[in-house]
């Protein structure tokens, strides 16, 4: 009797353990920011999207596929040509996420790695079409216009695949080696032209200054000639006396100067 009782308890415990194992294997979790679609071996991908939480599925018949629906970054480099046939290297940074209601169709058509299949191709297509409308100079001076047009066209194109683009920005924009060298040579030529223009302007200013100085000297000579004509030799004599007084004053202040006049008198270190 006791042996039968313990055998019965063991069978019940084993049954409970097996039941718990089966139940655990029939549960799956969908974390926050994720969604799931169910693949059924008999029905294929079910149209319903499973939200966050813990859910049941039929083991060996059904399989949950988890998708991250949060915004994810991706850099897409593209080499294309401008309107004036210049090589342009552009890198586009994209924040993308799938439309939750479109997950069954996305998985059926593209798979879990839908971003690898869609974003590089449509980004290259849109960038080539947009960049070809601008020349190299416009790509630099009208960068906001180019970015806006790329954003509009790429958003519309991605929506056809059930993908939402939250942000699109041009993070890298360079040109080919030949164009870069041409720009550098142009800048050097502009600097040389500015230097030459500065030299010309300086020469013009020096010329004007010389003319003004010559006109001033001519005016002074004319005024001096007029004064001499009116005052005769008296003005010359006055200027000579003033010059002699100035020379005598400077010599008188020097301690080691001897003044010997032409007359019979002799003065040595006469104080002022």
PyMOL commands that set and color helices and strands:
alter all, ss='L'
color gray80, all
select helices_A, chain A and resi 2-25+100-109+114-131+136-141+143-159+177-231+233-252
alter helices_A, ss='H'
color red, helices_A
select strands_A, chain A and resi 27-30+34-40+44-50+53-56+62-68+72-81+87-98+163-175
alter strands_A, ss='S'
color yellow, strands_A
deselect
rebuild
show_as cartoon
